[in-house]
């Protein structure tokens, strides 16, 4: 499989909710990610300013696997996935001769459509729960306790063999088996949609104790902030974690990083499998998360669908080219978007996209990481007032979500029309502007305020910045508002076409013209044949 003339194998590893600063090489002194750090040092480009296009799972994945922004086809909720007729990276590579392997954790294909996910892959791994003992100690308590909605589970137990095998472990094991035992000679496209470090926050030893809590960077506290969105205020009110001490927050943050450490170990196993199979050099490897996690910043946990702080929108993203292509390994400060994943993979696979898309291949930056890529990046989320079909709170029945459900605070907050209003983020090198339909806009000077604590939307000295960014956002929306399919439609059915031309068709050419009509010929082409 090392024939340099072959198309590259493609491996996409997609942890869920892994923000950019969870890796040691991004400057977090508490992070324990030796495999990813070494990978970024010698084999790959790690993008320090990669941004998702929506801060929750489904819209983000529907975006980066099609190269389209969430607003283009309305894929902007957790309950509107891709349907038959929507081409994806996987369906296009499969048609182009790739053997497509994926696991069932993809948050991409409408589950109620029989056989739809299977159409996009040659093989799908369905993981069981694994042998994953739960928390050593039950921490949630009763309603009103500080951990009732915290998603914090702490240290997980081990089985009789000293292990805790979760669904991700099962998926990695299945993927390594397929790498070492290929089905045939087709190039491989493999996608691992991993669950961790998604909540609940819990991991087993040695990961639980591996992170030195004293080395954690300072978190962003809510009392340091002004002018923030109403959604964050409601979430803090409903999750009820006011009694959390700084030690409590550090424990939660340490566990979150411990989960990222286990992802790093699984990543290392995948790289070793590629090397053992002899295909590492000819494999394009992409490691990227779909969005981030508050993990204590702004006194919050998990994520919010219409909030755009860097902890939610700025994600881990590393790419390794094939050995033949070479790479300028290290950290790139270029502004990139996850929609660039689609363009990059299609570029290296040598496959022409079947539809309009907005991604840009990362090849130039991989070849020379000092190059710039985009002037600005965008992210979007939220809904219109009254648009309850886009609000997952309303799909739980007429009584709404039960308060015992862990996600009740989020669903309760999302039921508020104003708080869950639509927003669009535009991030340049220095400024971040957020346009909101139902409440005040936001503007942050990221040079002076990297934590996005002070909303300066009304600062007189920044008025020109706001107007300029509003204009650029309008142009972006105009440029990406829709797509025209590559497929052409006929304005007339065959009978209509025949009636239009029948009196001009010579008798000896009737059969030929009828055949042309059946094959979709245009009117000028038919008339040209008739005139010959």
N, C-alpha and C positions, 0 to 999 in steps of 0.2 A: 504493500500500500504506500510505499515511499516514492513511487514513480513521480518525478517532478512535473510531468506533463498532465497529471491528473488534477482535477479540480480539488481544492482543499476540503478536508473534513471541517465541519463547523460544530463547535461545542458552545452552547449558551447556558450559563449557570446563573440562575435568577433567584437569589434570596429575597425574602419578603420583608420590607420595612427596615432595611439596613442603610442608615444615613452615612454620609460621606466621611464623617469624622470618627468612625468606629474602627479605623485602621491605624496602626502605628505610624506608617509612613506619611500619614496626613497630619501628624503632629500631636496625636493624643498620647500622652505618656502612660496612660493606664491601659491602652488597648494592647491585646495579645494576639497579633495576627502575623506570625512569622512567615507563613507560606505566601500570603498575599504581598507582604512587604518584600520578600525576596523576588517574587514574580515581577513586581513593579520596578525593582532595582536593575534587573538584568534581562528580562524577557518581554516586558509589556510597557505600554503607556498607561498610566493611571491619571484619569482626568479629575482635577481638583474642583472643577466648576461644571459638573454635569447636572442637568436639571430634568426632572420628570415633567410631563405635560398635564398631570392631574395627581393630586396627593393621596389617592386611594387606588386599590388594586385593579379592579376591572377596567375603569376608563384608561388608566395608565397603560395597561397591557394591550388593550384594543388599539391604542395609539402607536406604541412602538413596534408592534408586530405587523402593522399596515403602513406605517409612515405617514399617517393622517392625524391631524389634531382632533381632540375629542369633539369639538363643535361641528366638524365637517359633516358627520352622519349622525350626530346626536348620541354618540357613545360616551356619555358623561355621568352615568349613574352606576351603582353596583349591581343593578338588576336589568341592564340592557347590554347583552353580550353580542358577539358576532353571529350572524345567521347565514344559511346557504346563500351563495351569491357574493358574500364578502370574501375576497381573496386575501390570503395572509402570506407571510413569509414562508410558512410551512407548506401550504398548498402549492405555491409557486415553485419551491425547491423540489417538492415531490414530483411535480409534472416535469421538471427539468432533469430528473433521473437520480435525485438524492434518495437515500434510505432514511426516512424521517422517523426518529424515535423520540418519544416524549413521555413524561409521566402525567398522571391525571390531575395534578395540582397546577392548572394553568390559568384559571380565571379568564378564559378567553372565548369559549364556544358555548352557545346557548344549550343548556343541558336538557331541555325538554324536547329537542329535535332528535329523533332516533337516528343513530349512525352518523350524526354530523361531525362530532369530534373525530371519529374514526376515519372519516373521509380525508382528514388533513394529515394523517400519519400512516406509516406502514406498521408501526408497533406502538402500543401504549402500555405503560406499566401502571397497574392499579395497586397502590400500596395499602396494606392493612394498617391498623393502629400501631403495629410493632409490639415489642416487649418493653413498654415504657411505663415504669412505675410512676405514680403521681407524686405530689409534694410529700416530703417527710412530715410536715406539720401543716394542718389545715389553718390557714391564716385569714380567710375571708370574714368569718364571723357573721354577725347579724346586721341587718340594715341599720345604718348609722355609724357603723365602725369604720375606721379610716381605710381599711383594705377592702371594703365591700365592693367597690367599683374600681379598685386600683389595678386590677389585672395582675397583681403581684402574687406569685406562688412560692418564691424562694428556692430552696434546695430540693431537687427531685431525688427520689430514691433510686436504688440500684437493685438488680435482680440477684439471684443466687450466684451468678457468675461475675458479679461486680460490674454489670453493664446497664445502660439505659438506652435501648434501641428504639428510636422513634421513626416516624414515617420518612423523614429525610434520610436517615441511615439506610432504611430499606431501599429507597430510591437510588441512593449512591451505589449501593451494592448491586442492584439490578443493572444500573448503567455501566458499571465496571465490567460486569459479566458480558454485556453486549459488546463493549469495546474490545475485550479480549477474545470474543467469539463472534466475529462478524457473520451476518447471514449470507452475504454475497459480496461481489466486488464493487458495488455502487459506493460512491462517496457517502459519508455519514453526516447527517445533520441531527444533532442530539440536543434536546432541551430538557433541563432539569429545573422545574419550578419548585423551589424549596420553601418550606413553611417558616422556618426560623429566619431572623430573630423576631418574628411577629409575636405579639402577645398571645398567651399569658407570659409574663416575665418569670421564667423558671428554668433552671438547668441543673444538671447533676455534677458531682465531683468528677474530675478535678477542675472543671470549668467554674463551678460556683465560687471556689476560693482563690482562683488563679489571678483575679484582677485586684490589684492593690487600690483600695478605695481612697487612700490618702493621696493618690496621684491623679484622681479625677479632676479634669478642668472645672472651673467655676461654672455653675449652671446659670441660666438666665431666669431671674425671679420675676414674678408678676408685679410685685411692688416696685420694681425698677422701671416699669413701662407706663407709657401714656399713649392714648389715641389708638388702642388696639381694637380689633373687631369684636362685635357683640358675641359671636360664637364662642370665643375663648372664655368670656365672662360666664356665659351660661354653662359651659362644660365644667368650669371650676365649681360653680354652684351645685351642679347635679352630682358630680363625682364625690363631693364631700370629703376631700383629703386635706382639710384645713389643719388637722392635728398632726400631719406628717412633719417630722423633724428633719433637719438636714441629714442626720444619720440615716433616717428612713429613706430619704431620697437617694443617698449614696448607695445604700444597699440595692435599691431597685436599679439604679444606673449600673452598678457593678454586675448584676445578674444579666442585664441587657448586653453588656460587653462580653460576658462569659458565653452567652448564646452566639455572639459573633465569633468568638474564638472557636466554638465547635464548627461553625460554618467554615472557618479557615482550615480546620483539620480535614473536613470533608472535601474542600477544594484541593488540598494537598493529595488526597487519595485519588481524586480524579486525574490530576496531572501525572501521578505515578502510573496509573492505568494506561494513559496515552503513551507514555514512554515504554512501558512493558510490552505494549502491542506494536511498537515501532512506528507509530503514526504521529507522535508529538510534533515533529518538525513540520509536518504537512497539515497541521490543524490550526484553524483560526479559532482562538479562544476569546470569548466575551463573557465577562463577569460583571453583572450589574443588578442593582436593586430597582424595584418599581417605584418606591417612594421612601420617605424617612419615617421618623418616630419622634414624638415630643421627648420621651424618656426623661421627664423631669423639667425640661425647659418650659418656662411660662407657668410652672406649677401644674403641668398637665401630663397625661399619659396617652399613648397610642397616637392617633392622628385625627384630623378634621378635614372634611371634604372641600371646604372653601376657605382654608387658611393657608398662607403661603410663606411662612417663615422658612429660612434655610434648613432648619432641622427636619422639615417635612418634604421640601422640594429638591434639596441638593443631595445627590445620591452617590454611592460608590459605583464606579464604572472603570473597568480595566480591559484593555484589548491587546492581544498578542497576534501579530501576523505570522505567516508561515516563515520558516527559516530562509527559504528562497527569497522572500520579499525583504527580509531584514526588518529591523525596528530601531528607532531612536529611543531606547528604554529610559524610563524615568517618569517624573510628574509633569503633566502639561497643564498650564493655567488657562488653556483655551476654553471659552464658553461653548458648551455643546449641549444638545438636547437628546433625550432618549429616542426621538423619532429618527435620529441619525443611525440607530442600530439597523433599521430596515435597509437603508441605503448602503450602509457599509457591508452587510452580509451579501446583498445582491451584487454589489460591485465585485467582491472577492470570488463569489461563486460564478461570476460571468453570466448571470441570468438577467434578462431584460424585464423590468417590472411590468406587470399587466395593467397597472392603473397609475393615475396621477398620484404623486406623493410629495411630501415636503421635507424628507430627510436629506442630509448631505453626507456623502461618504467621508469617513474619518481618515481615509488613506493618506492625504497630504500631511496630516498632523502625526500620524503614526510613523511616517518617513522622516519628519523633522518636527519634533514636538514644540519648538519655539513658534511655530506658525499659529496665526489666529484662525478661527473657524467661523464664528458668528459674532455680530455686533451686539446682539441681544438674544435672550431666551425667554420663552413664554410658558406659563402654566395657567390652568383655568379650572374652575369648579363652582359648585352651588347650583341653584335652580331659580326659576321665576316664581313670584308669589302665586299661590294657588296651584302650582304645578305639582300636585301631590303624587302623581305617578312617578316623579323623579325623586321622591323622598321615601327612603326605605322604611321610615317610621309607619307609613300608612299601609304597608302590605301585610301587617301582622294582625289584621282583623279589625272589626269596628271598635274594639276596646283598646286598640293600640298595643304597644309592647308591654308585657308584664314587668313590674319594677324589680322583680327578682333576677331578670336577665342582665348579664354583665354589660351589655351594650345599651341598656336603658338610658343612661345619661346622654349618650350621643344621639340616640333616636329621639329622645325628648327634645333636645336642643334643635335637632334638624326639623322638628315640626313647626318651629317658629319661622314664619315667612320672611321676616326681615333679617333675622340672624343667619338664615341659610340662603341668602340671596346670592345671585351669581356674581362672580368676580373673576378678573383676569390679572395676572401678574406679568409685568415686563421687567426683566433684570438686565441692566447693562453692567459694565465693569464697575462703575462707582455707585449708581443709583438703582433702587428698586421702587417701581411704581405699581400700585394695585388699584385698579378701577373697580368700584363696587356699585351695583345698581340700587341697593336698598339702604345703604348707609355711607358714611364718609369714606372717601378714598384714602389711600395711604402712600407716603413717600418716605424712604429711608436713605440717608447718606451712609453707604456701607464703609466708606473710609473712616469716617468719624464715629460711626455707630454700627460695628459689625454684628452686634447682637440684635439689631432691629428693635431697640427698646423705645425709641422716641419717634413718633409719627410727626413728620414735618410738612404735611400736606399744605398747611396754611402759612408756612414761612414766606414772607414777602420776597426775600432774597433768592428763593428757589422757584418762584412763579414761572420763570422762563423754562426751567427744567421740566416742570409739570406739563406745560403747554407742548413742549417739544416731544415728550414721551407720549402724551395723549395722541398727538398727530401720528407718530410712528406706530402706535398701537392700532389706530384706525387703518393705516396702510396695510399692516399685517393682517387685520381682519378682512380687508378687501381682497388681498392676495390669496387668502386661504378659505374664503367663504364657502366654496363648493368645489366639486370636481366634475368634469365632463367625462363620461366613460369612453374608453378607447373603442368600445363596440359601437358600430353605427346601426341605427334603426331605419327601417324603411317607412316612408309616410303612407305607403299603399300596400294592401295585401295583394296576392297574385291575381285575384279576379278583378280588382280595381285596375291594376296595371294593364291587364289584357284588354279591358274595355276601353282604356285610354289609347291603345295603339292598334287595335285590331283592324281598323279601316285603312291603316297605313302599311300593313304587313303583306308583302307579296305571298301568294298562296304557297309557292315553293319553299318559303322560309318560315311558314307557320310553326312547324315542329321545332325548328331551331330557336325561334323567339320564345315559344312556350318554355323550352328548356332554360333559356337565359333568365326568364322571369322566375322560374322555380329556384334558380341558383342565386337570386337576389341582384340581378343586373340593374343598373341605373337606367333611367329613361333616355338620357343622351346616348348611352352605349347601345340600347335597343334601336333607337332611331338611326344610328350610324349603320348598323347591320342592314336595316330595312332599305337604306338609300344606296347601298353598294350594288 
